[in-house]
């Protein structure tokens, strides 16, 4: 199935976007979790704070559906 | 002068005299405002033996070069003084609307001198500048007073206030504005209180001269369009910084029960999602910002009044929440409101009260010290009792009003071992035992431990967590780039989050001022500020400098007992390695003293002369100082 991952900042560089400036198109087997997808991309989990799907927060054990777009939020200090 | 208000105000609170001088162009270009103006002015003018809470200290309020420009989020304004917490240079900044208002009134820096005989507030309405009586306001809470002054003066005045804690000299008192934006760190509120200055009210209606308005407007419009559709904009707008609570727990850096461990079993009950579900009222933005990352919340707790507060942000959740063992987001929001209205920094307050809770657990502080109350982990009533005692400096509150280091010195019994602070200022909301570069960041910071000087957690992972090698250069890079935003006075979140590059900010400064400035020049200004604040610290506190860059025993020796980072600690040998490497890469000698060569490269040879006179000038490097400082230290993929 196809999953679209989006991000920004240092995480965008690690994602290596190929659709537009922020988006990477991935073809994956089965219904892997985001953790498994990130492992496959060799992106350490510490560089991803959480996922955002359809305007909603999701943990990294979330399993995206075919064609879904997932925004990955890198950790940033603030406050 | 394009990009600046054009005038520096000096206000002698003792005599009431108000002086205006034109902002010198060499000061503007050489120090760029805010943190830079503060560093230079404090270094040049404050006697080295001045008591931080005495009349010879200065309180400085200064916007930066980008404040008030409709450039990406130029909302910030800096406050500075000698810190009563660290006895060194202090600067702390806030967002909101005040900075732009000061700039539109025509002012680039306001310097408060001496002590007023009676409580006063500063009233600025463009060219009208007056000290007005504030006796009726004295004793009021920060938030309560802002509301009252808006009623008295009008909504279009921007107000900064202190609370009772600042009046009473608590060393981690803050200055509050816009109902929840703070110059929170370093005790700037205590210095304002020591001068009997209760508030600042400003209305500015002038324009800001811009060198190339069409170019700046177009560039800003392009950045707005680009960032509005950035994929990370929506999560930020929805949750703000609080969403990192989960991440910090999952990666073993969330301060829990006074940094005893780094994973809070109940983190989900104080997380960003919980905040959005249970306490969030609306989103809130600073001047010129289209992100709205501020969260305005209501705490509803049976038996207590509903309280409205901006926050809690990540740092408040980590320190008032995690470090105090709280399990309810309403309790964290209420603690946030208590600190804000009393005029206390939520970060140092949470850290200090967590420290006191551990003292209570160990029997070092007892009910007798707490006017019959307990001080149990996660108990909001106990928190409220002790935070009010701190603000009033009553009973054990007097001891705790000095922060963790000062309290540990007074309590003895080796409590200093579990005081998570550097140079007298409390750690931010990140444990360091699995993130060694962050410990180096805290301990070498010029103002004491603060993540906004250098946040090195992900860089640490990138380099390799369990090694001291390669950490110092990245910390130095971060110590130049992150505080640069506090000098320019634009929000750094657009850089970190939404891919607005530092080079784009420099373009804005060029369009704004007409300067042919480069990022390299800005980084050198930041390095110059870092060196002058270091020299200032040494000139006030003596040497060798290395004795001040020390880490708490807990973070060096105690292995994390639970959670994802279980078993990790930095170790003394590793820390000393990082410190040696840090000094070398800064061009400082092994005692942490700046060398003449570096100070001359940075254009401040008079600082070298001053250090030489007191025997604290760094010994010269045999082969010259490293030539890789500043921007060139930037690691790949950052």
Interface residues (C-beta under 8 A of the other chain):
Chain A: X6 X7 X8 X9 X10 X12 X13 X14 X22 X23 X44 X45 X46 X47 X49 X50 X52 X55 X57 X59 X71 X73 X74 X75 X76 X77 X78 X79
Chain B: X230 X231 X232 X234 X235 X238 X239 X240 X241 X242 X243 X244 X246 X247 X248 X250 X251 X272 X273 X293 X313 X314 X315 X316 X428 X429 X430 X451 X452 X455 X457 X458 X461 X492 X493 X496 X497 X498 X499 X637 X638
